[in-house]
C-alpha cells in the first residue's frame, strides 16, 4: 500500500515527466531521422 500511496502523491510529477521525456525523445528522433535524409538527398542530386 505504501507504493500506491507514493504513486497517488507523485502522479502529477510522474505524468509531466513522462510527457516531457516523450516529447523530447520524439523531437530528437525526428531531428536525427530527418537531418541525414536531407544530406543524402543533396548528395544524390
N, C-alpha and C positions, 0 to 999 in steps of 0.2 A: 504493500500500500504506500510505502514511502516513495517508491519510484513514480507511482501515479500522482501523488501529491506534488512532486517536483515537476512533472510534466504539466500539470494543470497550472502551476505557478509561473513557469517559464515558457508556456506555449507561445505567447506573442513574440518573445525574443527569438525562439527557435524558428517560428514561421517566417519572420522577417529575415533572419539569417539565411534560411533555406532559399527564399525567393531571391535575395541578393546574390547568393552564390550561383543559383541557376541562371540568372540574368547575366552575371559576369562571365560565366563559362560559355553561355550561348553567344554573347557578343564576341568573346575572344575566339571561339570556334569559327564564327562567320568571318571574322577578320583574317584568321590564319588560312581558312579554306579559300577565300576569295583572292587574297594577295598573290599567291603563287600562280593561280589560274591566269590572272591578268598578265603576269610576266611571261608565262608560257605562250599565251596568245600573241603577245608582242614579238616573241622570238620566232614563232611560226610565220607570222606575217612578214 
